[in-house]
Amino acid sequence: MLKSEGRMSKRDGEVRHPESFLFHRPRKPYQRYSENRIRQIFLHYIKKAGLDREYGQDTRGRKLHQFTIHSLRHSHIMHHVHEYKVPLPIVQKQVGHKTLKATSVYLKPSDEAVAEAYAEAASSAGGRALLPVKRQESEG
């Protein structure tokens, strides 16, 4: 269904090692990185790109960063749900959530997405108001 609608590209070939990890240790596709190592690698490239931004501290005094592995995961899910309209059960399976409820948290669109949708609707309506305006009857 997704391929026929053009929302997912086709693979160029067969998957050679379906049991291997996407992110794995060098030359060891069957040994996954630890979560901590993935965070370290992510932070290394965020710093290298000049994107390491702190915006405060948590209750324990730890620095809060704008870009984290979790923010990347969140963006990925939001993008596939809202932009590509990938069905939620497929996204759930892809990200490894045990319940659909856990994935459904991402159904809430961002403020930017809401504003963009209203702007697009207004431009397609030719600048007319999106909501009907109640007119007062004129006396006469």
C-alpha angles and dihedrals in degrees: 000000000000092000093049091051091050093242094118127038122232121248116253092223144350123301105259098196110019091173094055122101123251090224110036141153115278111285090354107094093169095056114076127213116251116250089249092053091051089052090051093050092046092050091048091057094041089056092043090054091048093243100119103123126168119203104180145308134285124233090276093053095253117145117255116220127205093221119047137151087260092052089050091051091046092050091048093052094044091049094051094044099044105026104033095028091225108177113260096239090058092050089046091056093045095053095039101242113162094213135037087228090065091054094042089069085080094060091086106096121226121253088250091055091050092049091047092050092051092047091050092048091048093050092049089049089058094247094305119140113272095219122055112257116222108235124209116232113246119233115238 
